[in-house]
Amino acid sequence: MAKRIQSITTFTPTATADTTALVDATYVSIVQGGSATQRVNIIEVYQGGQAGASSPTFMLLSRDTTVAVTVSQSTGGTDAPLDAATAALAAPALVGSTATTDPQRSATAHLLNLSFNAFGGIVRWVAAPGEEISTVGNTQPLGEVSLSAFTGGTAGLMGAHIVYEPL
Amino acid sequence: MGSLRRHEGYLLIDNRESPGVSDAMLHTVWPPLPPGAGCGMFEAPTITCSHCQRVVILNPLRTRDRAYCPKCDHYLCDACGVVLIQSGTCRPFAQIIDEAMEKAVKGADNG
């Protein structure tokens, strides 16, 4: 379909254990299918540290065992197409970091460890074409992926983006 | 048949301008990062496990063989490699997605 970018300019993650509700506006985003059959590919993840002191930050891209309900953007969060000519989908994928029912990270389906020091650190992961992480549908266990901070360290101020493509 | 390197993604962890993260701290998080990944500039190829979609960071210092599935012609994570040896069954994630979508469509039809 069309690639899109979910970004958040600046926020401080809250270190949260697995299978515990993430707190609004303290994680990068979830990516959830817009319908029961929609598939979404995650192509790229970027994190840039903005902290003013040493902040080992343990970020995890993971599937969720509780999916978010009624998702919206937090302050500084945006979702935009990469191509200006992109047409709107009838069922857009859900992205954002505020929800009425907050997502919970799976304890057994961590997909990628993106830990870094938010005091000036940078992390970027890009998938090879055809090797993207995908979600399917909008229910657990495959319908949602989140990027959030795991317990430990001292999570620090950061900005981030996720490039994804609903299919 | 193409090289398996065509499946490789890219990971950059750049802590050159930061104090970095010690190996001891990195190892408290699973999946683990290779030793030294939290210091200085770390670049590595990655593979997405064909059977579970976990991203495996290819440690350049690893000497053990990587798990490989000849049926789907992809590298696997170590956990899926063990399952493949024990069961001999290739169940790629693409098949899991197809089954999930078919189930969702049938559910919608029946509902």
Chai-1 contact restraints between the chains, C-beta under 6 A:
chainA,res_idxA,chainB,res_idxB,connection_type,confidence,min_distance_angstrom,max_distance_angstrom,comment,restraint_id
A,A36,B,A104,contact,1.0,0.0,6.0,A-B,restraint_1
A,T37,B,M101,contact,1.0,0.0,6.0,A-B,restraint_2
A,T37,B,A104,contact,1.0,0.0,6.0,A-B,restraint_3
A,T37,B,V105,contact,1.0,0.0,6.0,A-B,restraint_4
A,S54,B,P19,contact,1.0,0.0,6.0,A-B,restraint_5
A,P56,B,V21,contact,1.0,0.0,6.0,A-B,restraint_6
A,P56,B,M25,contact,1.0,0.0,6.0,A-B,restraint_7
A,F58,B,V29,contact,1.0,0.0,6.0,A-B,restraint_8
A,H110,B,W30,contact,1.0,0.0,6.0,A-B,restraint_9
A,H110,B,P31,contact,1.0,0.0,6.0,A-B,restraint_10
A,L111,B,R54,contact,1.0,0.0,6.0,A-B,restraint_11
A,L111,B,V55,contact,1.0,0.0,6.0,A-B,restraint_12
A,L112,B,V55,contact,1.0,0.0,6.0,A-B,restraint_13
A,N113,B,V29,contact,1.0,0.0,6.0,A-B,restraint_14
A,N113,B,P31,contact,1.0,0.0,6.0,A-B,restraint_15
A,N113,B,L33,contact,1.0,0.0,6.0,A-B,restraint_16
A,S115,B,V21,contact,1.0,0.0,6.0,A-B,restraint_17
A,S115,B,L26,contact,1.0,0.0,6.0,A-B,restraint_18
A,S115,B,V29,contact,1.0,0.0,6.0,A-B,restraint_19
A,F116,B,I13,contact,1.0,0.0,6.0,A-B,restraint_20
A,N117,B,N15,contact,1.0,0.0,6.0,A-B,restraint_21
A,N117,B,S18,contact,1.0,0.0,6.0,A-B,restraint_22
A,N117,B,P19,contact,1.0,0.0,6.0,A-B,restraint_23
A,N117,B,G20,contact,1.0,0.0,6.0,A-B,restraint_24
A,N117,B,V21,contact,1.0,0.0,6.0,A-B,restraint_25
A,F119,B,S18,contact,1.0,0.0,6.0,A-B,restraint_26
A,G120,B,E17,contact,1.0,0.0,6.0,A-B,restraint_27
A,G120,B,S18,contact,1.0,0.0,6.0,A-B,restraint_28
A,G121,B,N15,contact,1.0,0.0,6.0,A-B,restraint_29
A,G121,B,S18,contact,1.0,0.0,6.0,A-B,restraint_30
A,I122,B,D14,contact,1.0,0.0,6.0,A-B,restraint_31
A,V123,B,I13,contact,1.0,0.0,6.0,A-B,restraint_32
A,R124,B,L12,contact,1.0,0.0,6.0,A-B,restraint_33
A,W125,B,L11,contact,1.0,0.0,6.0,A-B,restraint_34
A,V126,B,G9,contact,1.0,0.0,6.0,A-B,restraint_35
A,V126,B,Y10,contact,1.0,0.0,6.0,A-B,restraint_36
A,A127,B,G9,contact,1.0,0.0,6.0,A-B,restraint_37
A,A128,B,H7,contact,1.0,0.0,6.0,A-B,restraint_38
A,A128,B,E8,contact,1.0,0.0,6.0,A-B,restraint_39
A,A128,B,G9,contact,1.0,0.0,6.0,A-B,restraint_40
A,E131,B,H7,contact,1.0,0.0,6.0,A-B,restraint_41
A,E131,B,G9,contact,1.0,0.0,6.0,A-B,restraint_42
A,E131,B,T48,contact,1.0,0.0,6.0,A-B,restraint_43
A,I133,B,Q53,contact,1.0,0.0,6.0,A-B,restraint_44
A,V136,B,I97,contact,1.0,0.0,6.0,A-B,restraint_45
A,V136,B,A100,contact,1.0,0.0,6.0,A-B,restraint_46
A,V136,B,M101,contact,1.0,0.0,6.0,A-B,restraint_47
A,G137,B,A104,contact,1.0,0.0,6.0,A-B,restraint_48
A,L142,B,A100,contact,1.0,0.0,6.0,A-B,restraint_49
A,F150,B,V29,contact,1.0,0.0,6.0,A-B,restraint_50
A,G152,B,T28,contact,1.0,0.0,6.0,A-B,restraint_51
